Amino acid sequence: MKRLSVFDINEQFIETVRRVIQSFSTPIIPFTSIFEMLGYTGITGHNHTRLVVVIAVCGVEMGFKVEKLGRSLVLILKNEKEMRR
């Protein structure tokens, strides 16, 4: 997979993030795991913030909620009851 630039967030970048999220078969996905699968480890500052926002928005659109566990951000798959609200 060609690594896309966080500076050039476009539809292709967003689709790549969605595919990565879908590739996990667990109800809890650490953001760090998504970063690693996208090829972004050790980024900081504005790039980190941009990537966190894209992951969070894509995750919420896909039926996850964003939560903080300890010092880590994770996507947690909502149960059916929560999704109907």
C-alpha positions in Angstrom: 0.0 0.0 0.0 1.4 3.4 -1.0 1.7 5.7 2.0 -0.5 8.7 1.6 0.4 12.1 3.0 -1.4 13.3 6.0 -1.1 16.8 4.5 -3.1 15.8 1.5 -6.2 14.4 3.1 -8.6 13.6 0.3 -11.2 10.9 -0.5 -8.5 8.3 -1.3 -6.9 8.9 2.1 -10.2 8.6 3.9 -11.1 5.4 2.0 -7.8 3.9 3.0 -8.5 4.7 6.7 -11.9 3.1 6.4 -10.4 0.0 4.8 -7.9 -0.3 7.6 -10.6 0.1 10.3 -12.7 -2.6 8.6 -9.7 -5.0 8.4 -9.8 -5.4 12.2 -12.1 -8.1 13.5 -12.3 -6.9 17.0 -14.8 -4.5 18.7 -11.9 -2.5 20.2 -9.3 -0.9 18.0 -6.4 1.1 19.4 -5.6 4.2 17.4 -1.9 3.2 17.6 -2.7 0.0 15.7 -4.4 2.0 13.0 -1.4 4.3 12.8 0.9 1.3 12.4 -1.2 -0.3 9.6 -1.2 3.1 7.8 2.5 3.3 8.2 2.5 6.3 10.5 4.6 5.6 13.6 6.3 8.3 15.6 4.4 11.3 14.1 3.7 14.2 16.3 2.2 17.7 16.3 -0.2 18.8 13.6 0.2 15.6 11.5 -0.7 13.5 14.6 -3.8 15.6 15.3 -4.9 15.4 11.6 -4.6 11.7 11.6 -6.5 11.3 14.9 -9.3 13.4 13.6 -9.6 11.4 10.3 -9.6 8.1 12.2 -12.1 9.4 14.8 -14.5 10.7 12.1 -14.3 7.5 10.0 -14.7 5.3 13.0 -17.8 7.2 14.2 -19.3 7.0 10.7 -18.7 3.3 10.8 -20.5 2.7 14.1 -17.7 3.1 16.6 -17.4 5.5 19.5 -14.1 7.1 20.5 -13.0 6.6 24.0 -9.8 7.1 26.1 -8.5 4.1 27.9 -5.6 5.1 30.1 -3.4 7.3 27.9 -4.7 5.7 24.7 -7.5 6.5 22.3 -9.5 3.6 21.0 -12.4 2.9 18.7 -15.1 0.8 20.5 -17.9 -0.8 18.4 -21.3 0.4 19.6 -23.8 -2.2 20.5 -27.1 -2.2 18.6 -29.0 -0.5 21.5 -26.5 2.5 21.4 -26.7 2.6 17.5 -30.5 3.1 17.6 -30.3 6.3 19.6 
